[in-house]
Amino acid sequence: MKPFTYESAPARVIFGAGSVAQLADEVRRFGFKRALVLTTKGQAALGEKTAARLGDLSVGAYPGAVMHTPADVGEAGCAEARRLDADCTVAVGGGSAIGLGKIIARDTGLPQIAVPTTYSGSEMTAIWGVTKDGVKVTGPDPKVRPVCVIYDPELTLRLPASVSGPSGLNAMAHSVEALYAENANPIASLMAEESIRALGKSLPVVVKDPANLEARGEALYGAWLAASALAQAGIALHHKLCHTLGGAFDLPHAEVHTILLPHACAYNRDAAAEAMARVARSLGVQDAAVGIYDLALAIGAKVALKDIGMREADLDKAAGLVVQNPYYNPAPVTRDGVRALLDDAFHGRRPAAA
Ligand code: NAD
């Protein structure tokens, strides 16, 4: 067995249909008295409802979160938390709401309780992200990891199929990279494999029948495991590609993950052969890259960067940005290699089978 280092952070996770009803108890349990509820604009009503659910324990709802957390959005969130003298945040929504909570935690020290309603997985990581001048910067800080996470599948029943599918593949990307990232270890790999199995099984049901609570629960369980695996093992080329494209060209986060993942798998196919075999086994397919591409098609997700707003003229710039400060990756990261990968992803080509 290969040597490894295993380190896991303490996590309080409450999982189950209807578990959001325990939110006030959790706020009290930590001794918080002035929770600021965070959402995106689109989930403002859910934020108001959550603040009302908290009653005297909340100082209000703030629907100011924006995808990729532009720097001024982070600053405005911090100012609001200070103005209202909040003593914690409660993010309800996807990675955008949780991402704002992380910046508030980083810059003001306020702890966050997360109630995720997508499969982005941000709630389990200690990684914050901010976008400034078209560049997304990410970094680790233990205080941005939420102190408590409430996973309630009932809150995901309204998540449209068009969001659920790519969001689920965003989660799967965490598991795929956890299997070959620098700090991969046997425990993270167990979680990653189980998560890929759960997501592969549940996502086709979720997009066909969004109100299927059983499938929603399994998808959320898969997302939790995926993010936990990533939090331990780290990330590699695929996440670097997604952060670069999302930040520099303002592309939708989950869709970028969905489109690039099969190509990142193909790129690492030989250098991370064991990880790829584990992905294929979890999905019950012959080849990880092809299997994930076919799954994306099966759940109606877009498979080409050209269909989500990327311009072909920007591919050279994107390849240059990706190789500037490359993350660890099993296969060497070369400009030509990345450029070819982006070309395949731009056109949405099906990866060749191994
Ligand atoms: P998001 O939070 O913007 O949500 C996607 C869409 O889903 C939005 O339109 C939102 O209104 C909608 N939505 C959310 N919950 C809903 C619900 N219950 N019902 C109906 N619609 C709902 O996007 P996301 O993909 O969840 O997160 C992306 C962001 O998270 C990016 O900024 C990304 O960088 C960050 N992220 C960070 C990490 C990390 O570890 N730091 C990990 C993953 C993602």
Residues whose N, C-alpha, C, O or C-beta is under 5 A from the ligand:
A	BS01	NAD	T40 G42 Q43 M67 H68 T69 G93 G94 G95 S96 A97 G99 T117 T118 S120 G121 S122 T125 I127 W128 G129 L155 T156 R158 L159 P160 V163 H253 A254
